């Protein structure tokens, strides 16, 4: 099976994998009565959470594509559901893509639109909504802004956390923002500053790229991995993202910013350092030839994008008028220690 996961797509990973497996079964890529790889094998190969793969298998069971056989595993069903012939589907999809491109739509625009009409995603937002982005450093602001504007019809108003205090003192300033987004470490402060202003606050989490996780999965068992970035908050977020992949062959040995003596100590403890482009030069200077350096500038979790899109669609493009203070919108995620972290939809 030729399975790939696009970490940049706003389509959830669960949906991507479900549709690819369905297509592989329908096209005969996996013969009837053939056993599928185990959940752990699929998760390790694709670099995704085993829980996500387990939910995909459950989806396929409910829709009749696979069946579980006690003590043997999961097998392709003897008579999986039938769909139109592949060449008819391809012709239809090709025509649809061409028409969408003529309207200026990207592939992701089309994908989200189709899922919306199918009831799997909210309806499209009317026009571009204005969203406040709050972070503690210009690099973080630029990173999240690019990600958000690439995936959603929004205009991002970037603001440093230190500036938000003065801005929120202006009575009408917050009225134009449909939502505010920030990272986990700043969530309580941003919520406090925007309390009572009718602006929902969402915590964004950025994931490590799947390519990074794939490369980490190839290292020998017991490989020691450190994480460095321009700020310690960014480094911790990247560390949590790697830890959530549950790679059994690596051991995370610490995180630090790419400045100061702490970076040198981390390099001496690690076999591999994962770092951002901005930190790469200093990390390589300390690592020499003994430590491998992997560059990862992260990608915004599709679930985070989905949660923000859902919020904006619920507002239906209109300025929120509800008087009550909006509740925090988060989704649960397990940290490496097993505690549930609030994330939007997932750094």
C-alpha positions, 0 to 999 in steps of 0.5 A: 500500500502506498500510504502518505500523510500530509501534515500541512493539509487542513484535512485531519490525519484520521480522514486522510488515512481512512480515505487512502485505505478505502481507496486501496481496498477498492482498487485491489491494492489489498486483496480480499481476506488479506490481513492489514498491518497491525496498528503499531506497524501502521503508526510506526511507518506513517509516524502518527499516533497509534490511537489515530490509527486505531480510530481509522480501523474502527471507521473501516470496520463500521463501513464494512471495509475490514473485519476483526478476527479474534486472535488473528488481526484485522482483515479486508472484508470478503465483500467490501462496499462497492463504489463507482469504477475507478476511471469514472471517479478519476474523470469526475474528480479531474473535471472538478479540480479543473473547474475549481482551479478556474475559480482560483481554488487550491486543492485544500480549498476544494477538499475542505469545501467537499467535506463541508457539503458532506456534513463533515466540515462546517460551511465556508466562511463568508469573506476573510475574518480578522484574527488576533495572533499573540506571541512573545517573539517576532519569529513565532508571530511570523510562523503562526501567521503564515500557517494560518493565512495559508490554510484559512480565509483570515487576516492575521493581526500580529501582536507581541504579548507585551503590546496586548496590555496597552491595546486592550485598554482601548474600549473598541479595539477588540471588537474587530477580532473574530478570535484570538490565537496564541500558544499554550504558555500564553493562554492564561494571560491572553484570556485574562487580558481579553476577558469580557471583550467577546473574543474567544481565545484558542491555544495553538499547538504546532507539530513536528513535521512527519518527515522528522518523525520518519527520520527519527524512527530510523535511528537505532534503539536508545538514540538520545534526542535533544530539542533546541529552538529560538525560545524555550517555549518553542522547544518544549512544544516541539519536544511534546510533539515528538513525544506524542509520536511514541517512537519506541527507539528514541529517548528525549534527553532535554530541551533548551533555547539556542543560546547560552551554556545550556545548549552546549550541555544538551549537545554533549548528552544527545546523539541527535538534536532537532532544532529550528532553522533559526537555531541550526547554525549555532547548534551545528557549531557546537555539535561538530561531527559527533551529533546529527542535526535535524531541521524542523520548523514545525507545521500547524496541527490540522486539528488546530486549524479545524477548531479555529475554522469551526469557531469562525463558521459558527459565527457565520462571518458576522461580528459576535454579539453575545454578552457572556464571556466565551468559554475556552475552546480546547481539545484534549491531548495526552502529554508524555507524562499522561496528563491531558493538555489543552490543545486546539483542535494540537501543536 
